[in-house]
Amino acid sequence: MRKEEVLARSRAQLRVLRVVPHHPCEVELLSDELIWAGTHWIDGRQWLCAGGEEGGCPGCACQGSRLVGLTVVGLMVRGRVIPHLLETSALSWSRLEGLARMEGLRVAPGLVVNVSRSRSRAGLRLEPTGLVADVVPFSEGQLVDAFAVLFGLPLSQGGESADDWAARVGPVMASFVAQALERQARVGQSSKANACA
């Protein structure tokens, strides 16, 4: 990897917000965008579904995909807002939109959200608690690049939309999923994986 690419990936890298059961945290939305993607759990980790046309994703031949949404939020740490990726389900996000609408708020940068969960595998509870002013929102390109770094994929190319980026890196995603299925089959972690690989 070239030095410029390493630096670009380093700048784009964001931590995923970890929400511990019974320890809510307040964050502020930093992005207008939410990237929705299918994922597969293979070989002990989450992989992006290559989706696309019929037969485009080797993971789909073995299992269904789980839909997740990713956006950028700011977590207050020692008086500074630190950007993080927030992974959520469609149900949690829809609930946030409904609660915000009932309070006359818009789900947009500056919305303060209480994030909690009741159990380690339970969905997130996202509840609007107010607004902050003077938020510098993350662009779609910044969100796509953070998403790309998280999943080890190529960064977006100057002004490329999330959909164009996904179409361009789809074959890379498919090869990653195929390699994960092959590794899982070699290790023999499940008979279902052996049938798919």
C-alpha positions as CSV (number, residue, x, y, z in Angstrom):
1,M,0.0,0.0,0.0
2,R,1.3,3.5,-0.8
3,K,1.9,6.0,1.9
4,E,-0.9,8.3,0.7
5,E,-3.4,5.4,0.8
6,V,-2.3,4.4,4.3
7,L,-2.8,8.0,5.5
8,A,-6.2,8.3,3.8
9,R,-7.3,5.0,5.4
10,S,-6.0,6.1,8.8
11,R,-7.9,9.4,8.6
12,A,-11.1,7.6,7.6
13,Q,-11.0,5.0,10.3
14,L,-13.6,5.3,13.1
15,R,-14.3,3.1,16.1
16,V,-17.6,1.3,16.3
17,L,-19.6,2.5,19.3
18,R,-19.9,-0.4,21.8
19,V,-23.0,-0.2,23.9
20,V,-22.8,-2.1,27.1
21,P,-26.1,-3.4,28.6
22,H,-27.6,-1.1,31.3
23,H,-24.9,1.6,30.6
24,P,-26.6,4.1,28.3
25,C,-24.6,6.8,26.5
26,E,-25.6,10.0,24.8
27,V,-24.3,10.7,21.3
28,E,-25.0,13.4,18.7
29,L,-25.7,12.5,15.1
30,L,-22.9,13.7,12.9
31,S,-24.2,12.5,9.5
32,D,-27.3,12.9,7.4
33,E,-26.5,9.6,5.8
34,L,-27.2,6.0,6.9
35,I,-25.6,3.2,4.9
36,W,-27.7,0.1,4.8
37,A,-26.0,-3.2,4.0
38,G,-26.6,-6.9,4.2
39,T,-24.0,-8.9,6.3
40,H,-23.2,-12.5,6.8
41,W,-21.6,-14.1,9.9
42,I,-18.9,-16.4,8.6
43,D,-15.7,-17.8,10.1
44,G,-16.3,-15.9,13.4
45,R,-16.8,-12.4,12.0
46,Q,-19.2,-10.2,10.0
47,W,-18.7,-9.9,6.3
48,L,-20.5,-7.6,3.8
49,C,-23.0,-9.3,1.5
50,A,-21.9,-8.7,-2.1
51,G,-25.6,-8.7,-3.1
52,G,-26.2,-7.6,-6.6
53,E,-27.7,-9.9,-9.2
54,E,-28.7,-13.5,-8.6
55,G,-25.7,-15.6,-7.5
56,G,-23.5,-12.5,-6.9
57,C,-22.8,-13.3,-3.3
58,P,-21.4,-16.7,-2.2
59,G,-22.7,-16.1,1.3
60,C,-26.3,-15.9,0.2
61,A,-26.0,-19.5,-1.1
62,C,-25.4,-20.6,2.5
63,Q,-27.4,-18.3,4.6
64,G,-29.6,-15.2,4.6
65,S,-28.1,-11.8,5.2
66,R,-28.8,-9.5,8.1
67,L,-29.5,-5.9,7.4
68,V,-27.5,-3.3,9.3
69,G,-27.3,0.4,9.1
70,L,-24.2,2.4,9.8
71,T,-24.0,6.2,10.5
72,V,-21.6,8.5,12.3
73,V,-22.2,9.7,15.8
74,G,-20.2,11.8,18.2
75,L,-19.5,10.6,21.7
76,M,-18.4,13.1,24.3
77,V,-15.0,12.0,25.8
78,R,-13.2,14.3,28.2
79,G,-14.9,17.3,26.8
80,R,-14.3,16.5,23.2
81,V,-16.7,15.0,20.6
82,I,-15.1,11.8,19.2
83,P,-16.7,10.4,16.0
84,H,-17.7,6.8,16.1
85,L,-19.7,4.5,13.8
86,L,-23.0,3.4,15.1
87,E,-24.4,0.1,13.8
88,T,-28.1,-0.2,14.2
89,S,-31.1,-2.3,12.9
90,A,-33.9,-1.0,10.7
91,L,-36.3,-1.5,13.6
92,S,-34.2,0.6,16.0
93,W,-33.7,3.4,13.4
94,S,-37.4,3.4,12.5
95,R,-38.3,3.8,16.2
96,L,-35.9,6.7,16.5
97,E,-37.5,8.4,13.5
98,G,-41.0,7.9,15.0
99,L,-40.0,9.2,18.5
100,A,-38.2,12.2,17.0
101,R,-41.3,13.0,14.8
102,M,-43.5,12.8,17.9
103,E,-41.3,15.4,19.6
104,G,-41.2,17.7,16.6
105,L,-37.5,16.9,15.9
106,R,-35.8,15.8,12.7
107,V,-33.2,12.9,12.5
108,A,-30.3,15.0,11.3
109,P,-26.9,16.1,12.4
110,G,-27.1,17.8,15.8
111,L,-29.8,15.4,17.2
112,V,-28.8,14.1,20.6
113,V,-29.7,10.5,21.0
114,N,-29.7,8.3,24.1
115,V,-28.3,4.8,23.1
116,S,-28.9,1.8,25.3
117,R,-29.5,-1.9,25.3
118,S,-31.1,-4.3,27.8
119,R,-29.0,-7.4,27.1
120,S,-25.7,-8.0,25.2
121,R,-27.6,-9.4,22.1
122,A,-30.6,-7.1,22.3
123,G,-31.2,-4.5,19.7
124,L,-30.3,-0.9,20.4
125,R,-32.8,1.5,21.9
126,L,-32.3,4.9,20.3
127,E,-34.2,7.8,21.9
128,P,-34.0,11.5,21.0
129,T,-33.2,13.7,23.9
130,G,-32.5,17.2,22.3
131,L,-30.5,19.2,19.9
132,V,-27.0,20.7,19.8
133,A,-26.0,23.6,17.5
134,D,-23.0,24.1,15.3
135,V,-22.4,20.5,14.2
136,V,-20.1,20.0,11.3
137,P,-21.7,17.0,9.5
138,F,-19.8,14.2,8.0
139,S,-20.3,13.9,4.2
140,E,-21.5,10.8,2.4
141,G,-18.0,10.2,1.1
142,Q,-16.5,10.4,4.7
143,L,-19.1,7.8,5.8
144,V,-18.4,5.5,2.9
145,D,-14.7,5.7,3.6
146,A,-15.2,4.8,7.3
147,F,-17.4,1.9,6.2
148,A,-14.8,0.8,3.7
149,V,-12.0,0.8,6.3
150,L,-14.2,-1.1,8.8
151,F,-14.7,-3.9,6.2
152,G,-11.2,-3.8,4.7
153,L,-12.5,-2.5,1.3
154,P,-11.2,0.1,-1.2
155,L,-11.9,3.7,-0.3
156,S,-14.4,5.8,-2.4
157,Q,-13.0,7.7,-5.4
158,G,-13.5,11.5,-5.4
159,G,-17.3,12.3,-5.2
160,E,-18.4,8.7,-5.7
161,S,-21.8,8.0,-4.2
162,A,-22.4,5.1,-1.8
163,D,-24.3,3.2,-4.5
164,D,-21.5,3.7,-7.1
165,W,-18.9,2.7,-4.5
166,A,-20.9,-0.5,-3.6
167,A,-21.2,-1.4,-7.3
168,R,-17.5,-0.9,-7.9
169,V,-16.3,-3.0,-4.8
170,G,-19.0,-5.7,-5.1
171,P,-16.6,-8.2,-6.7
172,V,-14.1,-7.5,-3.9
173,M,-16.8,-8.2,-1.3
174,A,-17.8,-11.4,-3.1
175,S,-14.2,-12.6,-3.1
176,F,-13.8,-11.8,0.7
177,V,-16.9,-13.8,1.5
178,A,-15.8,-16.7,-0.7
179,Q,-12.4,-16.8,1.0
180,A,-14.1,-16.7,4.5
181,L,-16.3,-19.6,3.5
182,E,-13.3,-21.6,2.3
183,R,-11.4,-21.0,5.5
184,Q,-14.5,-22.0,7.5
185,A,-14.8,-25.2,5.5
186,R,-11.1,-26.1,6.0
187,V,-11.4,-25.7,9.7
188,G,-14.6,-27.6,9.6
189,Q,-16.5,-25.3,11.9
190,S,-19.9,-26.3,10.5
191,S,-21.3,-28.9,8.1
192,K,-23.4,-26.1,6.6
193,A,-20.3,-24.2,5.6
194,N,-18.8,-27.4,4.1
195,A,-21.8,-27.7,1.8
196,C,-21.4,-24.1,0.7
197,A,-17.7,-23.9,0.1
